[in-house]
Amino acid sequence: MIFNRRMTEMNAPFKKKSLEMNIVRDPKACYGCRSCEIVCSYHHQGGFAPEGGAIRVDKDNRTGKIRWRIDLTCDLCEKEGQPLCVRYCIYQALSFSPHRSIK
């Protein structure tokens, strides 16, 4: 699963940099522990409340199927240097990939 976000930066009057960022989840490495959900809520709300973040993790304990989604309030933790969900994923199921191109 890939969460893709396109942002635009203005560097000069006639240059726009298009920044495409991806958070990639490896479904084989994800165990549904919800640490990404918790740290995301801390980033957005300043407290640990899973419903306050941009990430939702639902795990069906009967089947083991994990549903992971990000809503539009995700800002990719732009002031943190990298998304906190990626930094604190204890199973390394999340990775971050920025791609830059000049238009």
Secondary structure as GFF3:
##gff-version 3
##sequence-region A 1 103
A	DSSP	beta_strand	2	12	.	.	.	ID=ss1
A	DSSP	beta_strand	15	25	.	.	.	ID=ss2
A	DSSP	alpha_helix	35	45	.	.	.	ID=ss3
A	DSSP	three_ten_helix	50	52	.	.	.	ID=ss4
A	DSSP	beta_strand	55	59	.	.	.	ID=ss5
A	DSSP	beta_strand	66	70	.	.	.	ID=ss6
A	DSSP	alpha_helix	84	87	.	.	.	ID=ss7
A	DSSP	beta_strand	94	102	.	.	.	ID=ss8
###
